[in-house]
Amino acid sequence: MPLYNVRLEMAREPGFPEGNRNRGYNLVLPLGDDMKIDGAEWKKQPEACTVERFWDGERAELGYLERHKRGQWVFDYDFDDDEDEESGFRLGEHSFNKGEYVSISGHDGKMHTFTVVAVNPAG
């Protein structure tokens, strides 16, 4: 499986004119040649597709990349609680190349924009 370690850091937004490198995600994603999430590869080994959410010194949250029946990709931190999920805006359509932007609806219900700051083959 073509797994990649992807680091996202908060981009500029109100309250953070320079962004915030202490808020973001470390992801392990199956990416295709176009650097987009490869759903077929994800199905082969979903437990390998992990999420680590870091947020201004709070305890890191660990979870998994999941796909809803509607096709939307989410970060799931507790399989028994649908309220803890964070969803990405058109996450499956985004290219995870360094410098690209990704929007994720956080725990606060607000959409935040993140910059892809690193992409490296896992392993």
C-alpha positions, 0 to 999 in steps of 0.5 A: 500500500502506498502510505504517506506521512502527511503533516498539516499545520493551521494556516492563517485565519482570524486570531492567527495571522501567521498561522499556528504550527502548534495546531494540526494533524499528523496523518498516515494516508494511502495516496495515489499517483495524483497524491489524493486519498486512494479509497481502494488502497484504504479498504485493503488496510484501514487500520494503517490509516491513522490520525494524530490531532495536536492542538496547542499542548493539549493531549494528542488525540489518536484516531483513524481515517474513516469513510462514511457510507455517503462517501465523506472522509472523516477523522474518527477518534472513538468508533462508539461516538459519532460526535467526535468525528472531524470532517474534511471539506471535499477531503477526497478531492484534495491533493496532499502535495506540500503547500496545498491547503486542506479545510477541516471542521474541528471539534468546535464545529468551525471550519479551519484551513491547514497547510500541507507542510510535509509529505513523506513515504511511510515506512 
